[in-house]
Amino acid sequence: MQTRRFLLAGGAALFSGSFVGGAVARPRHGAAPSAAPEAPAATVPETPATTPVGPVDTMARWACILDYGSGAAVLEKNADERMPPSSLTKMMTAYVTFGMLRAGRLKLDQMLPVSERAWRMQGSKMFVPLGQSVAVQDLIQGMVIQSGNDACIVLSEGISGSQEQFVALMNDTAAKLGLTNSHFMNATGWPAENHYMSARDVAYLALRLIHDFPEYYHFFSEKEFVFNKIHQENRNSLVVKGLADGLKTGHTDAGGFGLCASSERDGRRVVMAINGLPSDGARGREGERLMGWAFANFETAQIINKGEIVEQAPVWMGASQTVPLVAAQEFKMLLPHGWKNSTHVAIDYDSPLIAPVSEGQVVGQLSVVLPGGRKASISLVAGQAVPALGLLGRAARRLHL
């Protein structure tokens, strides 16, 4: 096996999966799952978050920041620990609802009846009127902008007949998405035993909402709406300030103040989930600070384009003595700023290749060796076919050699 190494112009610290075939690659879980905490989140562990550029202090008890393009985690703190998600739960309610809209089983102008159970629901409300019907679009706005618990109940009952049956859909969807540290007991996030998510699951669900339902994502970016002559403002301060285009806030005594936000700057999108903050103000300030940190410390580098020639490989007894090795796919990596000249690229293939060689045949790999010995790679394929020489050609080649 021949190995050739050359230095990549730029540093690297991590690599994760990318969008493949229109689906989002599931980020790898790190720590083993743990039980949902019972104590209030006011006591924030002093342990800093881990990042590829070193530890970062944060007031959040739970945190996970993902790079949207690669799925790579750039910041983690208790990211796989089960936590009370409060109204961040409504992101899953929205995901199921958007799926019903996409399937044609629900329409935005469809009117859903308001039950007494929905009308009596406590906590944040959009104030649905008892005994009347409300349009699905209004209910979605009430759910994601005002965080209306009553809107969630109306949607769940209208879609599945009861909140309990809707919750079964939520859990089934979570399993299909690979949210291994999530389990739901209601559609609102109202405190309940065995109702939990992890910060990584929240961030990944946000990533999937953006990727899977671009036609409905705009609901999360709306700063305000009016229902039944009541003006209601988005509770996500980053959205109100124009620093994010979604997604959701939440608060319970056990979980503290939580925020899931996403923003796109200079063609790069970041998704952030934090929870366990001590106050609404702290949630907004910490969310703004960590979002800015994520954009300031990383960049997406184009390692190689699909179809780009990286090497001319020798071919034994072929009609051509060499064949171009080309990248089978685009290769991008997330690189921390300032980590230059610390990453190596290796081309590995059997040399010489034995004819015949088919066009598109996998003949080697391009590997990026990361600091600490971690490695990411893509396949190299033959850029053209090289048939084997006939008997006379082989004899001539031997005589020439």
MIKOL-702105 format. One record per residue (C-alpha): residue in three letters; x, y, z. Coordinates in steps of 0.25 Angstrom, whole numbers, plus 2048, in hexadecimal, padded with zeros to 3 digits. Example, Ala and Ser with C-alpha at 12.3 -4.5 7.8 and 13.67 -1.06 7.14 Angstrom:
ALA8317EE81F
SER8377FC81D
This chain:
MET800800800
GLN80680D7FC
THR804819805
ARG807827800
ARG80683380A
PHE805842808
LEU80184D812
LEU7F4853811
ALA7F4862810
GLY7EB86581C
GLY7E985E82A
ALA7DE85582E
ALA7D885083B
LEU7CC848839
PHE7C484182E
SER7B683B82E
GLY7AC836824
SER7A683E819
PHE79883E812
VAL79783280A
GLY78C82F800
GLY78483A805
ALA784835813
VAL78B83B81F
ALA796832825
ARG79482F834
PRO79E83583D
ARG7A582B845
HIS7A282A854
GLY7AD82C85E
ALA7AA82986C
ALA7A181E871
PRO793822874
SER78F826882
ALA78282888A
ALA77B835889
PRO77E83E894
GLU77584189F
ALA77C84C8A6
PRO77985B8A1
ALA783860897
ALA78786C89F
THR7938648A4
VAL79C865897
PRO7A885C897
GLU7B5863896
THR7BB85A88B
PRO7BD86187E
ALA7B885D871
THR7C1855868
THR7C585A85A
PRO7CF85784F
VAL7D7864853
GLY7D7861862
PRO7CD86386E
VAL7C386E86E
ASP7BC87387A
THR7AC87387A
MET7A1876884
ALA79986B87D
ARG79885E884
TRP795857876
ALA79A85C869
CYS79D85785B
ILE7A185F84E
LEU7A1858841
ASP7A685D833
TYR79A85B82A
GLY7A285881D
SER7AA84D823
GLY7A2849830
ALA7AF84A838
ALA7AE84E846
VAL7B685B849
LEU7B285C858
GLU7AD852862
LYS7AA852871
ASN7A2846877
ALA79C845868
ASP79783786A
GLU792838878
ARG783837879
MET77C84487D
PRO76E84A87F
PRO76C851871
SER76085A875
SER75B861869
LEU76685C860
THR75D85085F
LYS754858855
MET75F85784B
MET75B84884A
THR74C84C84A
ALA74F85583E
TYR75784A837
VAL74C841837
THR74284C833
PHE74B850827
GLY74B841823
MET73C840823
LEU73C84D81A
ARG746847811
ALA73E83A810
GLY73184280D
ARG72A83D819
LEU72984B81F
LYS728859818
LEU72C86681D
ASP71E86C81C
GLN717860822
MET70F86382E
LEU71185B83B
PRO70785B847
VAL70B860854
SER70885685F
GLU70685986E
ARG713852871
ALA71B85B867
TRP71486886D
ARG71786487B
MET726861878
GLN72F869882
GLY73C87087F
SER73F878873
LYS73387A86A
MET72E88085D
PHE720881863
VAL71887885A
PRO70987A85B
LEU70186E862
GLY6F7868858
GLN6FC86F84C
SER70686A841
VAL71487083E
ALA71B86F831
VAL728866830
GLN73187282C
ASP72C87A838
LEU72F86E841
ILE73D86C83C
GLN74087B83E
GLY73A87A84C
MET74286E84F
VAL75087384A
ILE74F88284C
GLN747883859
SER74A87485E
GLY73C872860
ASN739865867
ASP72A866863
ALA72E867854
CYS73685A856
ILE72A85285C
VAL721857851
LEU72B852846
SER72D84584D
GLU71E84284F
GLY71B847840
ILE72683E83A
SER725831843
GLY71883284A
SER71F834858
GLN72C83985D
GLU73082B862
GLN72F825854
PHE73783184F
VAL74282F859
ALA743821853
LEU746827846
MET75083184C
ASN758825852
ASP75781D845
THR75D82983E
ALA76882B848
ALA76C81C846
LYS76C81E837
LEU77582A838
GLY77E823842
LEU77B82C84E
THR780821858
ASN77F82A864
SER771830862
HIS76482B867
PHE757832867
MET74B832870
ASN74383E86B
ALA74384785F
THR746854867
GLY752851870
TRP74A85287C
PRO75284C888
ALA75083D888
GLU75783088D
ASN75F829882
HIS75E836878
TYR76C83A874
MET77583E869
SER784840868
ALA78B84D863
ARG791845857
ASP783840854
VAL77D84E854
ALA78885384B
TYR787848841
LEU777849841
ALA77985883E
LEU783854833
ARG77884A82D
LEU76D85482E
ILE77585E825
HIS77A85381B
ASP76D84B81A
PHE76285681A
PRO768863814
GLU75A867810
TYR75586881E
TYR76286D825
HIS75E87B823
PHE75487A82F
PHE760879838
SER765886833
GLU75988F835
LYS75B899840
GLU74C89B843
PHE73E898840
VAL73089C843
PHE725892847
ASN71789684C
LYS71B8A484D
ILE7278A0856
HIS7358A4852
GLN73F89A856
GLU74E89B854
ASN758890851
ARG75F88C85E
ASN76C889858
SER77489685A
LEU77E89284F
VAL773892845
VAL76D89F84A
LYS77B8A5849
GLY77E89F83B
LEU789897840
ALA78288983D
ASP777885833
GLY77287A83D
LEU76E872845
LYS769871853
THR76A874862
GLY76686C86E
HIS76586D87D
THR762865889
ASP766865898
ALA76E858896
GLY77485B888
GLY77686A88A
PHE77687387E
GLY77986D871
LEU77B871862
CYS77D86B855
ALA78187584A
SER78787483C
SER78E87F834
GLU794880826
ARG7A0889823
ASP7A888A817
GLY7A287D811
ARG7A587581E
ARG79A871828
VAL79B86D836
VAL79186683F
MET79286884E
ALA78B86285A
ILE78D866868
ASN785864875
GLY786865884
LEU788874884
PRO78487C891
SER77C88788A
ASP77588C87E
GLY78089787C
ALA78B88D87F
ARG785884874
GLY78588F86A
ARG79389486D
GLU79988686D
GLY793882860
GLU79788F859
ARG7A688D85F
LEU7A787E85B
MET7A188184D
GLY7AB88B84A
TRP7B6882850
ALA7B2877846
PHE7B388083A
ALA7C088783E
ASN7C887A841
PHE7C5871835
GLU7C4871826
THR7C086781C
ALA7CC863812
GLN7CA85D805
ILE7D4851805
ILE7D184C7F7
ASN7C684D7ED
LYS7BF8417E7
GLY7C683C7DB
GLU7D38437DD
ILE7DF83C7D9
VAL7E983A7E5
GLU7F38307DF
GLN7F88297D2
ALA7F981A7D6
PRO8028107CE
VAL7FB8057C8
TRP8017F77C5
MET7FF7F17B8
GLY7F47FB7B4
ALA7F18027A7
SER7F580F7AE
GLN80180F7B8
THR7F98187C2
VAL7EB81B7C6
PRO7E68287CD
LEU7E18267DB
VAL7D682F7DE
ALA7CD8327EB
ALA7C182A7EB
GLN7B98357F3
GLU7BB8437F8
PHE7C3844804
LYS7C184F80E
MET7C685181D
LEU7C485A828
LEU7D186182C
PRO7D4869838
HIS7DA877834
GLY7E9877837
TRP7EB868836
LYS7F486982A
ASN7FE85F825
SER7FA855830
THR7F284B827
HIS7F784181D
VAL7F183B810
ALA7F582D80C
ILE7F28267FF
ASP7F2817800
TYR7F080D7F4
ASP7F78007EF
SER8028047E6
PRO8028007DB
LEU7F47FE7D8
ILE7F17F17D0
ALA7EA7F27C3
PRO7DF7F27BF
VAL7DA7FE7C7
SER7CB8027C6
GLU7C78117C6
GLY7C18147D4
GLN7C88087DA
VAL7CC80B7E8
VAL7DB80A7E8
GLY7E08117F5
GLN7DC81C7FF
LEU7E082A803
SER7E182B812
VAL7E283881A
VAL7EA835827
LEU7E683E832
PRO7ED84383E
GLY7ED837848
GLY7EE82D83E
ARG7DF82D83A
LYS7DC82B82B
ALA7D182D821
SER7D1828813
ILE7CA827806
SER7CC81E7FA
LEU7D48207EE
VAL7CF81A7E1
ALA7D58187D3
GLY7D28247CA
GLN7D281B7BE
ALA7D280D7B9
VAL7DF8067B6
PRO7DE7F97AF
ALA7E87EE7B0
LEU7F27ED7A5
GLY7F17E179B
LEU7FB7D679A
LEU8037DE78F
GLY8027EB797
ARG8077E47A4
ALA8137DE79C
ALA8177EB796
ARG8157F27A4
ARG81F7E87AA
LEU8297E979F
HIS8287F87A1
LEU82A7F77B0
